[in-house]
């Protein structure tokens, strides 16, 4: 055998040393362990909801319950960091294009704040401007009520106003 052939056999055909293979295997195991730790540290936040809804008509809109008592539909408060926070109910709807019927969701509670992003302030600006139709993205947070019932509140992560087209004359 010539030197070329023996070098070829040694580098390509002959297996690498056990030490080299063990080193590669340990590197790959470390990478997998690192990725597993990163995945484990991610906390699931539930399903994301994307859609459109109508905001309340005013910053202090009121309604009456079945007993005739008045209550605030939109509730403004502040977070522990003194950032503006808002809670309000909304109902989602869609029209089935085949049957031309409208379908409505149950009333859902939405919340957001100005922690990091000015979402609550944006909602106030949209209401003041009369731009009440908005596109949003939110995720659910589940909790137990005082009575032990399951509850949910939708945390808004993005919201944009969707101006209505100008009416033609």
Protein Blocks (a to p, Z undefined) as FASTA:
>chain_A
ZZklmmmmmmmmpccdfklmmmmmmmmmmmmmmmmmmmmmpccebjaddddddddfbfkb
ccddfkopacdfbdcdddfkopacdddddddddddfklopacddddddddddfehiafkl
mmmmmmmnopabccddddddddddfkopacdddddfbdcddddddddZZ
